[in-house]
């Protein structure tokens, strides 16, 4: 099986001004391995938790918990083409939010709803990323709304025309769009002036690592996280005979303790050998890592 030194997750605190791809490139160069990816883009102006997968751990992103948590700063009375302060200003007006009214509006966003993503985003239409089309001045057309869920939203502070909020949300939620929609309900415009991702599933900013701390490959490999420590699924240790079957993509007999259709991590000697689903009395492989 693949050794842990080239297999696992990194909880990196992405700095401002660096793209998510820049972080991936840094890790690839430091570890000397091409198979590196991240589980969710952070804009260059944003900072905070960026989950990076190394080796075949990149195949596990879809099984990670998707909840995100952010701290964002809203600048009211300012509108830009990118919905943040990095974009070109298209409108300015005086607006100073009332704390009570703002709290009331924030609460209206709790729960499930639909959101129109920004035109400057990595969403693809016809195989092209929206932000690439927008930068070239190409006609984008209607951007379809997408389902999102806001699990919590809290006002942290207000300072003149700026407000800081904490947001807990589902994967795929654009905080820039959320801020645009909050402003609309208040009868004004607004942009995002700062964003920090404080949590992504089991990965929290308090436990993240800074890129500037690493000068040697060994420094980075020592920070790799075994996926078994952060993936919240039942585990089933298999024997050597089962391992051979799993390597060939075959199903194996499963313990009766598991529920039907349940996702189970098949482990061997402290590492994930495969992700399987319980069907009948068998564990049927969904994603092999061998």
TORKE-476856 format. One record per residue (C-alpha): residue in three letters; x negated, z, y negated. Coordinates in steps of 0.5 Angstrom, whole numbers, plus 500, padded with zeros to 3 digits. Layout:
BEGIN
+------+-----+-----+-----+
| type |   X |   Z |   Y |
+------+-----+-----+-----+
|  ALA |   X |   Z |   Y |
...
+------+-----+-----+-----+
//
This chain:
BEGIN
+------+-----+-----+-----+
| type |   X |   Z |   Y |
+------+-----+-----+-----+
|  UNK | 500 | 500 | 500 |
|  UNK | 498 | 499 | 493 |
|  UNK | 494 | 505 | 490 |
|  UNK | 497 | 509 | 484 |
|  UNK | 491 | 507 | 480 |
|  UNK | 494 | 500 | 479 |
|  UNK | 501 | 502 | 480 |
|  UNK | 506 | 507 | 476 |
|  UNK | 509 | 508 | 469 |
|  UNK | 506 | 509 | 462 |
|  UNK | 510 | 513 | 457 |
|  UNK | 506 | 510 | 451 |
|  UNK | 508 | 512 | 443 |
|  UNK | 508 | 505 | 440 |
|  UNK | 505 | 506 | 433 |
|  UNK | 508 | 502 | 427 |
|  UNK | 506 | 495 | 426 |
|  UNK | 504 | 494 | 433 |
|  UNK | 509 | 489 | 437 |
|  UNK | 511 | 491 | 444 |
|  UNK | 507 | 485 | 447 |
|  UNK | 501 | 488 | 443 |
|  UNK | 501 | 494 | 447 |
|  UNK | 502 | 490 | 454 |
|  UNK | 496 | 486 | 452 |
|  UNK | 492 | 493 | 451 |
|  UNK | 494 | 496 | 457 |
|  UNK | 492 | 489 | 461 |
|  UNK | 485 | 489 | 458 |
|  UNK | 484 | 496 | 459 |
|  UNK | 486 | 496 | 466 |
|  UNK | 484 | 489 | 468 |
|  UNK | 491 | 487 | 471 |
|  UNK | 495 | 482 | 469 |
|  UNK | 502 | 485 | 472 |
|  UNK | 504 | 489 | 466 |
|  UNK | 510 | 489 | 462 |
|  UNK | 515 | 494 | 458 |
|  UNK | 522 | 496 | 459 |
|  UNK | 525 | 495 | 452 |
|  UNK | 522 | 492 | 446 |
|  UNK | 521 | 496 | 440 |
|  UNK | 521 | 492 | 433 |
|  UNK | 514 | 492 | 430 |
|  UNK | 516 | 497 | 424 |
|  UNK | 519 | 502 | 430 |
|  UNK | 515 | 507 | 433 |
|  UNK | 516 | 512 | 439 |
|  UNK | 517 | 511 | 447 |
|  UNK | 515 | 505 | 450 |
|  UNK | 515 | 505 | 458 |
|  UNK | 510 | 500 | 461 |
|  UNK | 510 | 499 | 468 |
|  UNK | 503 | 497 | 471 |
|  UNK | 503 | 493 | 478 |
|  UNK | 509 | 493 | 482 |
|  UNK | 512 | 498 | 478 |
|  UNK | 514 | 493 | 473 |
|  UNK | 519 | 491 | 479 |
|  UNK | 523 | 498 | 478 |
|  UNK | 525 | 497 | 471 |
|  UNK | 532 | 495 | 473 |
|  UNK | 533 | 502 | 477 |
|  UNK | 531 | 506 | 471 |
|  UNK | 536 | 510 | 467 |
|  UNK | 538 | 506 | 461 |
|  UNK | 540 | 512 | 456 |
|  UNK | 536 | 511 | 449 |
|  UNK | 535 | 516 | 444 |
|  UNK | 533 | 514 | 437 |
|  UNK | 532 | 518 | 430 |
|  UNK | 533 | 512 | 424 |
|  UNK | 533 | 512 | 417 |
|  UNK | 539 | 509 | 413 |
|  UNK | 537 | 506 | 406 |
|  UNK | 544 | 505 | 403 |
|  UNK | 546 | 500 | 397 |
|  UNK | 540 | 495 | 400 |
|  UNK | 542 | 489 | 405 |
|  UNK | 537 | 484 | 408 |
|  UNK | 537 | 478 | 413 |
|  UNK | 533 | 482 | 418 |
|  UNK | 538 | 488 | 417 |
|  UNK | 531 | 492 | 416 |
|  UNK | 526 | 493 | 410 |
|  UNK | 522 | 488 | 413 |
|  UNK | 526 | 483 | 411 |
|  UNK | 528 | 479 | 405 |
|  UNK | 533 | 483 | 401 |
|  UNK | 539 | 479 | 399 |
|  UNK | 543 | 484 | 396 |
|  UNK | 542 | 491 | 392 |
|  UNK | 547 | 496 | 389 |
|  UNK | 548 | 503 | 387 |
|  UNK | 551 | 507 | 393 |
|  UNK | 550 | 515 | 394 |
|  UNK | 553 | 517 | 401 |
|  UNK | 558 | 523 | 401 |
|  UNK | 555 | 528 | 406 |
|  UNK | 562 | 529 | 409 |
|  UNK | 565 | 522 | 409 |
|  UNK | 559 | 520 | 412 |
|  UNK | 559 | 525 | 418 |
|  UNK | 567 | 523 | 419 |
|  UNK | 565 | 515 | 419 |
|  UNK | 559 | 517 | 424 |
|  UNK | 564 | 520 | 429 |
|  UNK | 568 | 514 | 429 |
|  UNK | 562 | 510 | 433 |
|  UNK | 562 | 515 | 439 |
|  UNK | 564 | 512 | 445 |
|  UNK | 565 | 505 | 448 |
|  UNK | 565 | 499 | 443 |
|  UNK | 563 | 492 | 442 |
|  UNK | 557 | 490 | 437 |
|  UNK | 554 | 484 | 434 |
|  UNK | 547 | 484 | 435 |
|  UNK | 542 | 482 | 429 |
|  UNK | 540 | 474 | 428 |
|  UNK | 533 | 477 | 428 |
|  UNK | 533 | 479 | 436 |
|  UNK | 530 | 477 | 442 |
|  UNK | 537 | 475 | 445 |
|  UNK | 537 | 468 | 448 |
|  UNK | 542 | 463 | 446 |
|  UNK | 541 | 456 | 450 |
|  UNK | 534 | 459 | 452 |
|  UNK | 531 | 460 | 445 |
|  UNK | 530 | 467 | 442 |
|  UNK | 535 | 468 | 436 |
|  UNK | 529 | 471 | 432 |
|  UNK | 525 | 464 | 433 |
|  UNK | 531 | 460 | 431 |
|  UNK | 532 | 464 | 425 |
|  UNK | 525 | 464 | 423 |
|  UNK | 525 | 456 | 423 |
|  UNK | 532 | 456 | 419 |
|  UNK | 536 | 453 | 425 |
|  UNK | 543 | 454 | 426 |
|  UNK | 545 | 460 | 430 |
|  UNK | 552 | 459 | 430 |
|  UNK | 557 | 465 | 433 |
|  UNK | 553 | 471 | 436 |
|  UNK | 558 | 474 | 441 |
|  UNK | 559 | 482 | 441 |
|  UNK | 556 | 486 | 446 |
|  UNK | 559 | 492 | 449 |
|  UNK | 555 | 499 | 448 |
|  UNK | 556 | 506 | 448 |
|  UNK | 554 | 511 | 443 |
|  UNK | 554 | 518 | 447 |
|  UNK | 552 | 522 | 441 |
|  UNK | 551 | 521 | 433 |
|  UNK | 548 | 526 | 429 |
|  UNK | 547 | 527 | 421 |
|  UNK | 540 | 530 | 420 |
|  UNK | 539 | 530 | 413 |
|  UNK | 541 | 526 | 406 |
|  UNK | 536 | 525 | 400 |
|  UNK | 539 | 521 | 395 |
|  UNK | 541 | 514 | 398 |
|  UNK | 538 | 515 | 404 |
|  UNK | 540 | 519 | 411 |
|  UNK | 537 | 520 | 417 |
|  UNK | 541 | 520 | 424 |
|  UNK | 540 | 522 | 431 |
|  UNK | 543 | 517 | 436 |
|  UNK | 544 | 517 | 443 |
|  UNK | 546 | 510 | 446 |
|  UNK | 546 | 505 | 452 |
|  UNK | 541 | 500 | 453 |
|  UNK | 542 | 494 | 449 |
|  UNK | 545 | 498 | 443 |
|  UNK | 541 | 495 | 436 |
|  UNK | 541 | 501 | 431 |
|  UNK | 540 | 496 | 426 |
|  UNK | 547 | 493 | 427 |
|  UNK | 550 | 500 | 428 |
|  UNK | 547 | 502 | 421 |
|  UNK | 550 | 495 | 418 |
|  UNK | 557 | 497 | 421 |
|  UNK | 556 | 504 | 419 |
|  UNK | 555 | 502 | 412 |
|  UNK | 561 | 497 | 412 |
|  UNK | 566 | 503 | 414 |
|  UNK | 563 | 506 | 408 |
|  UNK | 565 | 500 | 403 |
|  UNK | 557 | 498 | 402 |
|  UNK | 551 | 495 | 405 |
|  UNK | 545 | 498 | 408 |
|  UNK | 539 | 497 | 412 |
|  UNK | 534 | 501 | 417 |
|  UNK | 528 | 503 | 413 |
|  UNK | 525 | 507 | 419 |
|  UNK | 526 | 508 | 427 |
|  UNK | 523 | 512 | 432 |
|  UNK | 525 | 512 | 439 |
|  UNK | 525 | 519 | 442 |
|  UNK | 527 | 518 | 449 |
|  UNK | 528 | 512 | 454 |
|  UNK | 531 | 515 | 460 |
|  UNK | 527 | 520 | 463 |
|  UNK | 521 | 519 | 458 |
|  UNK | 521 | 523 | 452 |
|  UNK | 516 | 522 | 446 |
|  UNK | 514 | 530 | 447 |
|  UNK | 510 | 527 | 453 |
|  UNK | 508 | 520 | 451 |
|  UNK | 501 | 518 | 450 |
|  UNK | 497 | 515 | 444 |
|  UNK | 494 | 508 | 445 |
|  UNK | 488 | 511 | 440 |
|  UNK | 486 | 516 | 445 |
|  UNK | 484 | 511 | 450 |
|  UNK | 477 | 508 | 450 |
|  UNK | 476 | 508 | 458 |
|  UNK | 480 | 505 | 464 |
|  UNK | 479 | 512 | 467 |
|  UNK | 483 | 515 | 461 |
|  UNK | 489 | 510 | 462 |
|  UNK | 489 | 511 | 469 |
|  UNK | 490 | 518 | 469 |
|  UNK | 496 | 518 | 465 |
|  UNK | 500 | 513 | 470 |
|  UNK | 506 | 516 | 472 |
|  UNK | 508 | 516 | 480 |
|  UNK | 515 | 513 | 479 |
|  UNK | 518 | 518 | 484 |
|  UNK | 517 | 523 | 479 |
|  UNK | 522 | 519 | 474 |
|  UNK | 527 | 516 | 478 |
|  UNK | 533 | 520 | 480 |
|  UNK | 535 | 517 | 486 |
|  UNK | 535 | 520 | 493 |
|  UNK | 529 | 519 | 497 |
|  UNK | 528 | 518 | 505 |
|  UNK | 521 | 518 | 508 |
|  UNK | 520 | 513 | 513 |
|  UNK | 515 | 513 | 519 |
|  UNK | 510 | 508 | 520 |
|  UNK | 514 | 504 | 525 |
|  UNK | 520 | 503 | 519 |
|  UNK | 514 | 501 | 514 |
|  UNK | 513 | 495 | 519 |
|  UNK | 520 | 493 | 519 |
|  UNK | 520 | 494 | 511 |
|  UNK | 514 | 490 | 510 |
|  UNK | 518 | 484 | 514 |
|  UNK | 524 | 485 | 509 |
|  UNK | 528 | 488 | 515 |
|  UNK | 533 | 494 | 515 |
|  UNK | 532 | 501 | 518 |
|  UNK | 537 | 506 | 521 |
|  UNK | 538 | 511 | 515 |
|  UNK | 540 | 518 | 515 |
|  UNK | 547 | 520 | 515 |
|  UNK | 547 | 525 | 509 |
|  UNK | 547 | 519 | 505 |
|  UNK | 553 | 516 | 502 |
|  UNK | 556 | 509 | 503 |
|  UNK | 553 | 504 | 497 |
|  UNK | 548 | 509 | 495 |
|  UNK | 541 | 507 | 492 |
|  UNK | 535 | 510 | 496 |
|  UNK | 528 | 510 | 495 |
|  UNK | 524 | 509 | 501 |
|  UNK | 518 | 513 | 501 |
|  UNK | 511 | 513 | 505 |
|  UNK | 505 | 518 | 504 |
|  UNK | 508 | 519 | 497 |
|  UNK | 509 | 512 | 494 |
|  UNK | 515 | 508 | 494 |
|  UNK | 515 | 503 | 499 |
|  UNK | 522 | 500 | 498 |
|  UNK | 529 | 501 | 494 |
|  UNK | 534 | 500 | 499 |
|  UNK | 542 | 501 | 499 |
|  UNK | 546 | 504 | 504 |
|  UNK | 551 | 500 | 508 |
|  UNK | 554 | 502 | 514 |
|  UNK | 549 | 506 | 518 |
|  UNK | 543 | 502 | 515 |
|  UNK | 538 | 502 | 509 |
|  UNK | 538 | 495 | 507 |
|  UNK | 532 | 493 | 502 |
|  UNK | 534 | 491 | 495 |
|  UNK | 527 | 491 | 492 |
|  UNK | 521 | 491 | 496 |
|  UNK | 514 | 493 | 493 |
|  UNK | 509 | 491 | 499 |
+------+-----+-----+-----+
//
